[in-house]
Amino acid sequence: MQFGESVPDNLENQWRYQLDRFVRENKQDLAALAWGLKNEWENEKDVLGIDLEPEPHFIRCSRQSLEELNRNVEGKIQEILGIFDHYNYHEEVAMIAINKGQIKLIYYQCEPFPSVCFDEKQSSLDSLIEQLESTMKAIKWY
């Protein structure tokens, strides 16, 4: 197990490093977006996702699609589904990122709370999505 900021030497994992960095640098904006969308969506089990192909964009993942993915990978993401079932979206952010047949869980406790981040942002969800997607598109995802 390696700790610190070292960039992985294999291309397959460099996108995860870039994603971690993007999340760190945009924690409160991502929390605001996750909070706003969670409150806008009728189905509370839907999850915010980031799809990096063909270019980075946000997606809405239904519970049904995540369960189907879990079946297709023989239960290998069951723990991720458990996190989505039990996280407290009032205090935490939980999302999934997808790239080239791989997924990564984004999960963190936010300070201030996501609702405060949303209130402080004072912009529409559409402009927040546009801003974050623009930032993601400027990153070299390998």
Phi, psi and omega in degrees: 000130183244136180246159177111195188258014184293139179280132178301145183274351177255139184300328183301328183255356182294331179296326178294319177299313180297321180295315178303317179295316178301315180297314179303317184282345184230027186307311185287324177293320177295321177296318178298316180296313181300317179297311182299315180291320179302322180281339180275327183285140179287324182267110185291347180273353177292149186235141175283136178230159172241120176254122184270356181243141355285337170218154187302131177202157179274146178226160174255122181255119177285156176301321180299317180292324178291321177293322177295318176300316179301318177296318182294335179253023174056043174078012185287347178247021181303320181296322178296318178299322178298320177296314179298328180288331192238001180285156181259100186293352175285336183236341187234163175240131176224122180220171176233141176244143184231133177204122173048052177075013178236155175231159176216135176278135171248117186210122179203158174270135187253136172236123354291176181303153180307323179296324178291318176302317180296313180297321181287334183294323177050045173218162181287160177299321179299316180289327177293317176299313181300316181296311182292321178295322176298318177297317180295322182293337179279352182269139174275110185270359178067000000 
